């Protein structure tokens, strides 16, 4: 059972405060660089971010798509396109070219449902970018660090291996995984993460990274449609009603 809406909203507000600390801001700046590298070569009409993580425009402004939208579960200022449940998106099928989940799964108790919605709204060949905290790695040693300045709130960490398995079940093609952010979770650390230190970490000890970025792509269906066998007179089964649509879909135009 998930937390109450009030508790979730309190955790959300505490998280926004943490992201404004030197450690949180350093993480955000590093993630902006990682996402910008991932967006290179990804084009299309519509980019969609699910969940707020820092400034609402920190990631979508880097997208190469014609339009960008942000859906959050809680109001968080300008730049939000819609507020609602992330596992029930008000978006039509096959409408989005690029989806980004910035630690969205880390703070959700319904990660499977969110991923199913992502798969539904992505167009064939649509791209997915996921940012997540690694259950192990450098920040996995946080219990040994008194006063570690870690993100607040109830975390539901998903390892990159488990995420790969979930996406493969959705028939998503995994493109790659990058570990990043090699700083101790100490609130007293000042300044930005050193690019040189990041390069060394990726090369020599990638498994110690605090976070990972995984990229995947929705496959094009290769099923050959089967010609239906028409009957001379269709049979009517009593008691069955005309099916209704599951939910109204709107297309995000901003």
N, C-alpha and C positions, 0 to 999 in steps of 0.2 A: 504494500500500500504506500502511495506517495505521501509527501508532506502536504500540510494544509496550504491553501493559497496564500494566507498571511505569512506563514513561515517561508515559503518560497520567495515571496516579495521581499521579505527582510534579508534573506540570503543574497538576493539580486542586488539590493542596495549596498550591502556590505562588500560585495564583489566589485562594484563600481568604484568604491572608495579604495579598495586594495589595488586596483589597476592604476590608480593615481599615485601610488607610492613609487619610490625610485626603482624597486625591484619589479613591480607590475608594469611600469612604463618602459623599462628596459626590455621586458618580455614582449610587450606590444610592438616596439620598434623593430625587434628582431623578427617577429612574425610578419610584419608588413614587408620586410625584405624577402622573406621566404615565399610569401604569397605572390609577390610581384614577379619573382623568378618563375613560379609555377604558372602564372597567367600568361606568360610569354608564349605566343602561338595559339592561344585559345580565343577564338572569335565567335561572333554570333549576334543575335538580336537581344536576348534577355539574360541577365545575370540575377540570381536570387540568393540572398544570404538569409539563413535561418538562425535566429538567436543573436542577441546583442553581446558584443565583446569589445569594451572600450568605446571610443568614438564611433558613432553609427556609420561614418563614411571612411573609416580607416582602411577597409579592405575593398569595398565596392568601387571606390574611386580609382582603384588600380586595374579594374577589369577592362578588357578591350571590346566589350559588347556595346551595342547601341544604347541599351537602357539597363538600369540596375534597380533592384527593389530589396527591401529589408522587412522581414516579418519577425516580430518579437512577441514574447508572451507577456511583457510588461512595457508600459510606455517609458521611453528613455530619451525624449527630446526630439529635435528636428532630425529628419532623415529617415524616419520610420514610415514605411508604406502601409503596414497593417499590423494590428495587435490581435493575437489569437493563439489557438492551440497549434503547435508545430506538427502534431501527428494527424491533423485534419486540416490540410491546407486549402484555402479558397482559391485554388488554381486549377485550370483545366489540364487534362492529360496531354502529355507530349508538347508542352508549351515553353520549356526552359532549356537554354543552351548550356548554362553553367550554374552549379549550386556550390556554395561554400558553407561549411559547418564549422565555425570557429569555437571549439570546445563545447559545442552544443550537446553532443552525446555525453560529455563528462558530467553535465548537470541535468540530465534527463533520466527518469526511471522508465522511459518508454523508448529506448534507442531503436529497437526493431521496428516499431511503428513509424518512427521518423524516417528511417532508411527506406521503408516500403513506400512512403509518400514521395520521397526524393526520386525513387526509381519511377514512380507513376508520372510525375510531372516533367521528368527529363525527356527531351527528344532523343530519338535514336542517334547514337554517337555523342550525346550530351556528356559533359564532363562534371566530375565531382571532386571537390577538395575538402579534406577533413583534417582539422587540427585537433590534437588530443594530448593529454598528459600521459606519460609512460608510467605504468604501475611500478616498474623497477627503475633502474637508472639512478642518476645522481640525486634526484628528489625522492627516490624511494628510500633513501637513508634518512629521511626527515625526522624519524623517531629518535635518531641519535643526535639531533641538533636541537638543543634547548632554545626556545624562542624563535624557531624557524618561521619566517614570514610567508607562509604558504597561502594560497587562495582560500578564502572562507567559503562556507556552505557545504552541503552534503554532496560529495563527489561520487559518481558511479563510473569509475575509470574503466575504459575498454582498451585492452591491449591491442597492439597492431596486428598480432596473429589472429585474435578473435574477430577483429574487424574485417580482415581479409576473408575469413571463413564466411561471415555474414554476407559480404558483398558477392562472393562467388555463388552463394545460394540464390542471389538475385540475378545471377548471370551477368554480373558486371566484370569488366576486364580491368585488372589491377595494372596500373602503369608504373608505379614506383612508390617508395617510402623514404623519407628523409628525416633523420634525427637532428634536432637543433636545440640550442640554449644549454650551455654548459657552465652555468653559474650556480654556486651554492645558494640555497633559499634563505639568505640572511638579510633581514630588513635593513641592516646598517650599511650594506654595500651601496656605494654611490657610483654615478656615471653609467654610461651605456656599455653593453657587452662588446668586448674587443672583437672586431672582424677576424683578426689573426688567430685569436683564441678559438673562435668558432670554427675556422678552417681546420685547425689542429684537432679539435674535438671530432669533427666529422670524419677525419682521415684516420685517426689513431684510436679513438675510443668512442665510436658512435653509440654503443649500447649504454653509455653513461648519460646520454642526453636527457634533459628533463621532459622534452616534448617530441612529438613526431608529426609529420605531415604526410598524408597518404592521398594519392591521386588515382582516380578510377574513371571508367568510361562505360556508358550504357551501350550494350551490343545492339546491333541491328538484327531483328528476327530473321532467321534463315528458313523458317518453316514454309513449306509449300502449301498453299490453301487447297483444301479438298473440295471438289465440286459436290454440292449437296444432291442427295437423291430425292427428287420431288415425288410426292405421292399424288395420286389422282384426286384425292379429296382429303384434306387434313382432318385429323381427328381432334375433337374438342374434349379436354379433360375437365370435368366439373370441379369447381372449388378453387381453381387457380385464377388469380387476379393478374391484371396487366402489370408487368414489372415497372417500378418507378426508379428514377435516377437516385443514386446514393446521396448526392449533395450537389447543390448548384455550384458551378465553377465560374470564376471570373478570371479574366486575363489581366495581368499586371502590366500597365502601359506606362509606368513611370519608373 
